[in-house]
Each structure stands twice: as structure tokens, then as C-alpha cells.
Amino acid sequence: MTAFPDSAQRSREEIVAENQDLAEGKIFAPAAYPGAAIVGAVLGLLLIGLACIGIRDLIVRVGWLDGSSWTQNSAAWIAERTWQTWMWPVAVILVLLGLWLLWLAVKPRRRTHVQLGDYQVMWTRRGDVARRASAALLTVTGVEHATTVVGRRRAKVTVTVSGEVDKALLHDRATEAISPLKHPPRVKIRRVVRSREVRS
């Protein structure tokens, strides 16, 4: 049986090298759905509805179904309309709607993960980093509860302690927990000592 090498005995260069992407193309960060995805799906359903109306009018024209052509009646009604005052707000709304749809089509997708260190293909979520920091703080003697919120530039930590706990130790533990990130945020700790609150 082949034994796997112990990761603790391997150099950082070896670990980084094996986690590099072997593809020659650009590596994209994990991101959320594009903004136009939901709107595009809704517009697709509307187009399917229009196609159904077209099929219905075709059946009417062939004579398989009694009735009048909806599309022909609609086109005739639009052709007979003249410009009226109430059309101004509608025109403005349609222009704004068109600009909004254009923005949805070109706006960047929201990133959902952050990169770990120098690894090109290893990512994690900010929520997982926050849980890691909270778990690390709970190992400190005197810490009863820890809540962490990790943002892009700052990690806000609220720690409830039962006594005098060294704030430098809390800061070091939280910083160490989020240090694997390629761009670790700055840590800001708020200590809550029973009935009183100490900011640091």
C-alpha cells in the first residue's frame, strides 16, 4: 500500500505548486449569477407566451378554432392610436427600464468567495472565515461567546468574556484565524464584559 506523504513535512512551495491551475486560460473567481439571469428568464417566459398567442392565431386563421386574431386586432388598435398626454410618463418609464436592463447586462457579477493565500484554485466563503475566527476565540480561557462578521476590508468581532481577558490575545487569535486569506481584512474587536462593554 502506498503511503501518502505527511503534509506537515512538505514545503510550502510544493503545496502551492500542486494547487495551481494547470489550464492556460484566465482563472475566474467564483461569482453569483449575473444580474440579467432572472430578468432574462422572465423575458423568456413572456416570449413563450407571445409564441403561444401566435400559435393560437394561426389555428384561428386555418379554421380549426372560432374567433378573431388577437395579434391582428392588437396591431390595428395600435395603428389607430394618436399621441396623447398620458403617453409621456409611459415613454419615460420605458426608457428607464431599457437603461436598467442594459445595466443588468453589463454590470460585474458579485463575488461570493475570497481567495486563500497564493493558491489560485482554492477559495472560501466569508461566512466560513467568520466561523473559523469565532471558533478560534472560543478556545481562549474566559471567552463565553464570539460572533464574527467578515467584510471586504474589516472583520468585526464581538466577544463576550467572563473576566478580564487580554485584548491583545483576542486580537492575535482572530488575526491568525483569518490570516490564510490572500487579502485578510483588518480585525476590530468589541469586548463585552458581563454588564459593561469595552471597545478595542
N, C-alpha and C positions, 0 to 999 in steps of 0.2 A: 504494500500500500504506500502510495506516495504521500509524504507529509508536506503540508502547506507551511511555508516559511512564516515565522513569527513576525507580525507587523511591527512589534516594538524593536526588532533588531534590524529593520530595514531603514535605509536612509530616506530623508525627505525627498531627495531628488528622484529616487526610484518610485516612491508613491505618487509624486506629481506626474512623472513621466507616463505611468500606466493609466492615469486618469485624463490624459489629454485626448482630445477628439482626433481620430485618425483621418477624418474627412478633410478635404482641402477647401471646402466651402466655408462661408461665414457661419459662425456659431451664434444662434439667436437665443436670447433669454426667454424663459417661459413667460407667457403673457396671457391675459384674459382674452375672451372672444372680442373680435373687432366691434366697434360701436354700431356698424351698419348691419350686423348679423341679425338682430331681432327685427329691425325695420325692414331689412331685405326679405325676411321670412314672411312678414305681414304683407308686404307688397306682392310677394309671390302668391299668397293666398287670394289677394284681390284680383290678380291677373287670372288665376284659375277660375274665380267666379265670373269674370268677364268672358272667359272661354266657354263656360257653361251657358251663359246667355247667348253667345254666338251660335252654339250648337242648337239651342232651343229655337232660335230664329230660323236656322237652316231647316230644322224639322218642320216648322210652320210653313216655310216657303215651298218645301217639297209637297206639302199637303197631308202629312201624317198627323198633324195636330192643328186644331182650330184655334184662331186667334190672330192678333196683329203682331207685327215685328217690333220688338222693343227698341232695338238699335236704330231702326229707320225712324220710328216716332221720336226718339230722343234727338237724333240728328236734325230732324225737321224742326223740332221745338227750339233747339239752339240756334239754327239758322234764322229763325224769325225774331230772335231777341234783338233789342237795340240797347245801347249803353244807357245805364241808369245809375243814379247816385249810390245805391247800395252796393254796386259792384266795386267801388273803390276800396273799402275795407277788405273785401274778398281778395282783390288783386294783391294788396299789401301782404295779407296773410300767406298767400300762395308763394310770393317772392321770398318771404322769411322762411317758409317751410322748405323751399328749394335750397336756400343757403344753409339751413340746418342739415339737410340731407347731404349736401356737399361736404360739410364739415365732418359729419359722421364717416364719410367715405375716406377721408384723408387723415383724420386725427390718429396719433400714435396709439397703439394698444397699451393698456395698463399692465405693468409688470407685476407678476404675482409671487415671484421668488427672488431671493438675493443669492449672490454667488459666494461660494466658500473658498476663501483664500486664493491660491493660484490655480485652483482646479477649474479647467474650462468647462467641464461637463457635470459638475456637482453643484446642486442648488438646494436651497431650503426655504421654508416659509418664515416670515417674520413671527408668526404665532408660535412656531416651533422653537425659534430662538428665545422668545419670551418665556416659554415654559422651561427651557433649559436654564435660563438665568434665575427664575424663581426657585427651581429645584436646587440649584447651587446655593442660594441664600438660605434655604431651609436647613442646610447642613451646619450652619453657624449656630453655636450654642446661644440660646436666648431669643432666637427668632421664632415667632409663633406663626406668622403668616407673611407671604410675599406675593405681590402682584406686579407683573411687568408688562408694559406696553412698548413695543419696539416700533419706532417710526423710521423715516428715512435718515434723519440727522440726529435723533435723540432717542434714548431709551429711558422711559420714565418708570422708576421702581418705587413702589410703596411697601415698606417693611414694617410689620407690627412686632415689637420686641417686648419682652417681659422685664427687662432691666437695662442697664447701661451697656450697650453693645458698641464696640469701636466702629465708628462710621467709616474709617479708612479700610477696615477689614471688609465691610459690606461692599464698599465701592470696588475693592480689588476682586472680590468673588464675582460680582456682576460683570465687571470688565473682562475677567478671564473667561467667563461663560460665553460671551459674545465675540471674543477675540478671533475665533475661526473664520468670521466673515471677512470678505475681501475689503469691504469698507465698513468697519464696525462703527456704530453711532456712539455719540457721547452719552455717558451714563449720568443720570440725575436721580439721586436717591432722596426719598422723603421718609424719615423715620417717625413712626407713631409709637410713643411710649405710653401704653395704657391710656390714661385720660388726657395726656398732653401730647403735643405734636412738635417734632424737631425737624427742621428742614436743613438739608446739607447738599 
